[in-house]
Amino acid sequence: MAALVLRPGCRLDGARLYRHLQELLPPYAWPRFLRLQERLDMTETFKQQKGRLAREGCDPACVAEPLLVLDAAAGAYVALGAQRWADIAAGRLRL
């Protein structure tokens, strides 16, 4: 998973990001999940606080921020809702 902070007034284009990653990174390096945040939590020494993000995981029921998942068939990052998460957890939707 990667946590992203978008510039004010910008929105994420999931298909464009997918194409961009295809050009720059091998498939094993693509983040399977994205978490859109307003800001990144930092420590006093300006290190990212990743522990909370790791504990919360990517269950949409536990995370308040928008989540996206890599959908290779659609060639885009798409919204991760409760049904899609249930399909992933049950193995009906493969990453």
C-alpha positions as CSV (number, residue, x, y, z in Angstrom):
1,M,0.0,0.0,0.0
2,A,1.1,3.6,-0.6
3,A,-0.3,6.6,1.2
4,L,-0.7,9.6,-1.1
5,V,-1.3,13.3,-0.3
6,L,-2.7,15.2,-3.3
7,R,-2.1,18.8,-3.9
8,P,-5.1,21.1,-3.0
9,G,-7.6,21.1,-5.8
10,C,-6.2,18.1,-7.5
11,R,-7.8,14.7,-7.9
12,L,-6.3,11.3,-8.7
13,D,-6.9,9.8,-12.2
14,G,-6.6,6.1,-11.6
15,A,-6.1,5.1,-15.2
16,R,-3.4,7.7,-15.8
17,L,-1.6,6.6,-12.7
18,Y,-1.7,3.0,-13.9
19,R,-0.2,3.9,-17.3
20,H,2.5,6.0,-15.6
21,L,3.5,3.1,-13.3
22,Q,3.5,0.7,-16.3
23,E,6.1,2.9,-18.0
24,L,8.3,3.4,-14.9
25,L,8.1,0.3,-12.7
26,P,8.0,-3.5,-13.1
27,P,4.6,-5.0,-12.1
28,Y,5.9,-6.4,-8.8
29,A,6.7,-2.9,-7.7
30,W,3.2,-1.4,-8.3
31,P,1.3,-0.7,-5.1
32,R,-1.8,-2.8,-5.0
33,F,-3.6,-0.4,-2.7
34,L,-3.6,3.4,-2.4
35,R,-4.7,5.4,0.5
36,L,-5.6,9.1,-0.1
37,Q,-4.9,11.3,2.9
38,E,-5.1,15.0,3.6
39,R,-1.7,15.0,5.3
40,L,1.0,12.5,6.4
41,D,1.5,12.1,10.2
42,M,5.1,12.9,11.2
43,T,7.2,12.5,14.3
44,E,9.1,15.3,15.9
45,T,12.1,14.3,13.8
46,F,10.1,14.5,10.5
47,K,9.8,10.7,10.0
48,Q,6.6,9.3,8.7
49,Q,4.4,7.5,11.3
50,K,3.6,4.3,9.4
51,G,2.6,2.2,12.4
52,R,-1.0,3.3,12.5
53,L,-1.3,2.9,8.8
54,A,0.0,-0.7,9.0
55,R,-2.3,-1.6,11.9
56,E,-5.4,-0.2,10.1
57,G,-4.5,-2.1,6.9
58,C,-6.8,-1.7,3.9
59,D,-10.2,-2.8,5.2
60,P,-12.6,0.0,4.1
61,A,-14.6,-0.6,7.3
62,C,-11.6,0.4,9.4
63,V,-10.2,3.2,7.3
64,A,-11.8,6.6,7.1
65,E,-9.7,7.9,4.1
66,P,-10.5,6.9,0.5
67,L,-8.9,3.6,-0.6
68,L,-8.2,2.5,-4.1
69,V,-7.1,-0.9,-5.4
70,L,-5.2,-1.9,-8.5
71,D,-7.6,-3.4,-11.1
72,A,-5.3,-4.7,-13.9
73,A,-8.3,-5.8,-16.0
74,A,-9.6,-2.3,-16.1
75,G,-6.1,-0.8,-16.3
76,A,-6.7,1.6,-13.5
77,Y,-6.9,2.1,-9.8
78,V,-10.5,1.9,-8.7
79,A,-12.4,2.7,-5.5
80,L,-12.1,-0.1,-2.8
81,G,-15.6,-0.5,-1.4
82,A,-17.0,-3.1,1.1
83,Q,-18.0,-5.5,-1.7
84,R,-14.7,-5.4,-3.5
85,W,-12.9,-5.9,-0.2
86,A,-15.1,-8.9,0.6
87,D,-14.3,-10.4,-2.8
88,I,-10.5,-9.9,-2.2
89,A,-10.7,-11.4,1.3
90,A,-12.6,-14.4,0.1
91,G,-10.2,-14.9,-2.9
92,R,-12.9,-14.3,-5.5
93,L,-10.9,-11.2,-6.8
94,R,-7.2,-11.8,-7.2
95,L,-4.5,-9.1,-7.0
